[in-house]
Amino acid sequence: MLGLLKYYPEILLALSCFLLLRRCLGTPRGFPITWPVLGMLPGLLSNLHRFHDWMVPLLRPSGLTFFFRGPLLSNLDFVFTCDPANVNHILKSRFADYPKGPEFPEIFQFLGDGIFTVDDESWAVQRKAVHALFADANFRGFVAETTKGKAETAALVPILARAAVLDLGLVLLADEKTKVFDAESLHGLEYLHAALCETLRLYPSVPVNQKWAAKADVLPSGVTVEAGTWILISMYAMGRMEEVWGKDCEEFRPERWITEHVEAVEGHVVEQMTSVVFRMKKGFLAKVRKRRDC
């Protein structure tokens, strides 16, 4: 026994290497390695510059839900999900059980006690007030007049008529056939609605929604969530799931919403910036075609 103690460091090193190699070989390709002590944190940090795109291949083969293990004793274990059933469960059916988390108000304290930082009854009251504001005829008229002014000032309609390519991330689309620009006339702009829906599907303004489990729960997908677990809902990844949108899920096709009016410029690379609010580095270049009934 005493003789073996002399080789204790070598034995410990060999055992550690064996366990590490076994863990690496047992990790599916493309998945982050669960390192001793550090968990999956190294994989996350090395892909932080492309976080949204990194989540997509993690969620596809994982049944749209992936468990991320953080460093030991760090309380940074996360559940990544883009499963529509899970999202409905968290954001609607069991909304009260999934607040933003105890640290969220501190991080975004500059927003005060607004709708973006509060939970429960305060959130419900503010949401009802905002909904009433958006439905108000005076407010809708103000938005329509402001938008009309911007379109006319920037001569946007003539630009759309002449431009071969435009950046959908920088301009507001309009319909040259519409002579009266008001809130009610916008309901008939099917082309505008389809283009915006498809843009938000692939490039949501808030690509990730953070939640925190106030108590233990089982998600519709069968994943058990312990109390205190952080949850990241990836709307960005959801828009790229074949199970949700079909085999053409990564194509920009407003046709899936209504008809053919917008198509992406071939070869244009769309790359997002790492931000809480979604922004694209090089914009989104697209071609706009006239309506056939013009």
Buried (B, 14 or more C-beta within 10 A) or exposed (E): EEEEEEEEEEEEEEEEEEEEEEEEEEBEEEBBBBBEEBBBBBBBEEBEEEBBBBBBBBBBEBBBBBBBBBBEEEEBBBBBBBBBBBBEBBEEEBBEBBBBBEEBBEEBEEEEEEBBBBBEEEBBEBEEEEEEEEEEEEEBEEBBEEBBEEBEEEEBBEBBEEEEEBBBBEBEBBBEEBEEBBBEEBEEBBBBBBBBEBBEBBBBEEBBBBBBBBEEBEBBBEBEBEEBBBBBBBBBBBBBBEEBBEEEBEBBBBBBBBEEBBBBBEEBEBEBEEEEEBEBEEBBBBBBEEBEEE
